[in-house]
Amino acid sequence: MTRLWFTAPAGAREEALPLGSGRLGALCFGGVDTELVQLNDDRLWTGSPLPPPPGDVEPDSAKYLPLANLMLVGGPARADSYRRELDLRTGVYTMAYRTGSAEVRREAVCHGGLHVLALRVTGAQVGLLLRGALPGEHFTSSGRVVGVRGRVPQGMAWAVVAAVDGDTVFVTTEAGYRGPGTEPVDDPTECSRLALARVEWARRLGWASFRDEAVRSHQALFDRVSLQLGPVPDLPTGERLARPDRTLAALLFQYGRYLLITGSRPGTLPATPQGIWNPHTDSVPHAGDTLRMTYWPAEAAALPECHEPLLEFVAKLSGFGSVTAKALHGAPGWVAHHNSDPWCLTTPAGEDGDPAWPMAAAWLSRHLWEHYAFSGDDGWLRDHAWPALRGAAEFFLHWLGSNGEPASAMDLALTAELFSNLLLAAGVLGIRDDVVDGVRGIELPEADRPHLFGLYPGDQIDRVRTPELADEAERALVAMGDGGTGWSLAWKAALWARLGDGDRAHTLLSTLLSDGVHGNLLCAEPCQLDGNLGATAAIAEMLLQSHTGELRLLPALPSAWPTGVVRGLRARGGVAVDLWWDEGELRAVGLRGLGAEKTVTLTYRGRTAEVTVRPDMLLMLDERLGSADGLT
């Protein structure tokens, strides 16, 4: 069962349920007499295109802004048989209750193509209120359309438009952002015109067709992967959190996938630490760990399309970062620091963390290689990934020559990972130039102790290939303990999974579920998505690993998951993997090729097999990794 459900309205944002199209974000509270929906548009930011860095100015990062509150008003003050739920598989939010003999029902869903939210109300008459979170003006059109529009001070225009059609309200948003190097639209009337056109298109579809299209689009992504860890108790989510069972991990895994599907789609901006759901005026994206952690599970969890906003952002960022590299460091290539924003800020900015930390290009470039490693698309590697990979490596070659060595073990780990991926990419593309030769010829200094990045998400540390480094990493993890906030718990779970200790990884996930999430399962302290998406990545690593060139099956299966089935996980090399296990033992394997025919190596508890996988053909193996053609 992939549902979150509750028997009372949300009393705070931390209990509200998120819907999204990648651009339009909506948090639904489920009040009885008033349904509150907080709206965001991923393009609504302070700031404007940045001037070239002068070399001595540290600008502030732009801020991601809240947009509006939509309220459906009307209904009884009390309700019986109340139920509020979010179906992760369909992307549909439902709230229903009884009052006397009548049932009141609300449904809502976001359309990923139109970026429109539809809300349908049956069994009650409601009024509609729309209030901007920023100063603006209200307007109406044709008697059945209401809206609010305005302008960010010294910034872009925005608009929200709602159209009533019988028992359904269609809502959309518009913001003036047109790209990092383009002046934003500052005319609210133009934004409202564009929003009106989209909402009218949705209205002509009608509720039934709109809902069907939205659900089909969502399920095309969500249904690629399923995970079952046992019978799911039919209990409200709050009760399940109070009395945890092993199937909660499966819900947490799929919730992370849901958040990525609804918060990051092709053509949208990369997610902020809060995703696209933000009621505050001080949300800042990070080019640091929180941004990248949000996208850790994208490839393994079969959501490469949802990875695209980050990959496109990195390509754009590299262009702006080349100006910064020259202006601030006198260096070739490109650089980015701890914080960034949709205007492609690459200079040091902000006060939290290490704003002058120049390693973001190295870490972000890893996502480019990961996308290629899973897809095997040589054309994409050459045309899209290579320029940014090469530029980042070029900068760090210069930086090493100027500074002698990286400042920390983490800097060393990031640089080593970047250089390794560059050489792998050069080998695939048959490229040899001064940067490739420079990377081949450099010997990085050894750190006093390895940084855990090299274990995960990096692949420089491995229990089999580098056992001594793995032992050091394990000692470091033991010393760190099992405490921490959501993102820390999720990362440590993934690290223990790479070390093959499923029980320790499971302990950390259990702590995350008991102490690290809010009532709506969003990661707590602070309320941001990196812990959710990091947990999804960790669970994928517990079931399947492919970072060493072989497919390790159930490499960190915890004793708490004795029986289970996972379908559709993806491995590097372009393979979809199904696994069945019982009594803690692998029972069957299914492999599907996602590209050209290839030979893959499988390992499971000391057994190894090489098999040929063909495109769109299911190959079944038994627990001995031998043929099992008759197995179903």
PEBEL-V558072 format. One record per residue. OMEGA is omega in whole degrees, -180 to 180 (none if undefined). Layout:
BEGIN
OMEGA
OMEGA
END
This chain:
BEGIN
-179
180
164
177
-170
-179
178
176
175
177
-179
179
-177
176
-178
-174
-173
168
179
176
-171
177
180
177
-179
173
-175
-174
174
176
-177
-179
178
173
177
175
176
-173
174
170
-172
-179
-175
-176
166
173
-178
180
-172
172
176
-178
178
178
-178
-179
177
-178
174
172
173
-179
175
-168
169
-174
-173
171
175
-180
171
-170
177
-179
-178
179
179
-177
175
176
-178
174
178
-175
173
178
-177
-176
-179
-175
-178
174
180
171
-179
175
177
172
-171
179
-176
175
173
-175
173
174
179
178
177
178
-175
179
-178
-174
179
174
175
177
-180
-179
176
177
-180
173
-178
172
-175
173
180
-177
177
175
177
177
-180
180
176
176
177
179
175
175
-178
-180
175
180
173
-177
-179
-176
174
180
-177
-177
-170
174
178
177
171
-178
177
179
179
179
-177
-178
-175
174
176
-175
173
-177
176
176
-171
-179
-180
179
-173
-178
-176
176
-178
172
-179
180
-180
180
178
177
180
177
179
179
178
-180
-179
-178
176
176
179
-180
179
176
-175
-174
-173
-179
178
-179
-179
179
-179
-179
179
179
-180
-176
177
177
-172
-173
178
-176
172
179
178
179
179
179
-178
179
180
-177
174
-176
178
178
178
177
180
178
-171
172
-173
-178
176
178
178
177
178
178
-178
177
176
177
178
-178
178
178
-175
-176
-176
180
178
180
179
176
176
-175
171
176
177
-174
175
-176
-172
177
-172
179
-177
180
-178
175
178
167
180
-168
-174
179
-176
-179
178
-176
180
-175
-169
-175
-178
-180
170
178
-178
177
-180
175
-172
180
178
-179
178
179
179
179
179
-179
-178
177
178
-179
178
176
180
179
-179
-175
-175
-173
-176
-171
170
-180
-179
-178
171
-176
-167
-178
170
-178
-178
177
178
173
178
178
176
-179
174
-176
-177
176
-179
-174
-178
-180
-170
-170
-174
-179
180
-177
-180
-178
178
180
177
180
179
179
177
-177
179
-174
-176
-177
-177
179
178
179
-177
-170
-173
-174
-172
-178
-180
177
-178
-179
178
179
179
178
-175
170
178
-177
178
179
-178
-173
179
179
177
-172
-174
177
179
177
178
-179
179
-180
179
179
179
-178
178
-179
177
-179
176
180
179
178
178
-173
-179
-177
171
179
-174
179
179
179
179
179
179
-174
-176
175
-178
176
179
175
177
176
-177
175
-175
174
-180
175
175
9
177
-180
179
179
-178
-178
-177
-172
-178
-173
-179
177
179
178
177
179
179
179
178
180
178
180
180
-178
-174
178
177
175
-171
-177
180
179
-179
-180
180
176
178
178
178
176
178
177
177
-178
-178
-179
178
176
-180
177
180
177
178
177
177
-179
-178
-173
-169
178
174
180
179
178
174
-176
-177
172
-9
-178
178
-165
-174
177
178
-177
175
178
177
178
-179
180
175
180
178
-175
-176
175
-179
-174
-179
-178
174
179
178
-174
-178
-174
-179
-179
-180
179
180
178
-174
-176
178
177
171
180
169
174
-178
179
174
-174
177
-180
171
-170
171
-180
173
176
-179
-177
178
-177
176
179
-178
180
173
-178
175
176
-180
179
-179
176
-177
174
-179
178
179
174
175
175
176
177
-179
177
172
-178
177
-179
-179
-178
173
178
-178
176
-178
178
177
-175
177
-178
174
-177
178
-173
-178
-177
177
none
END
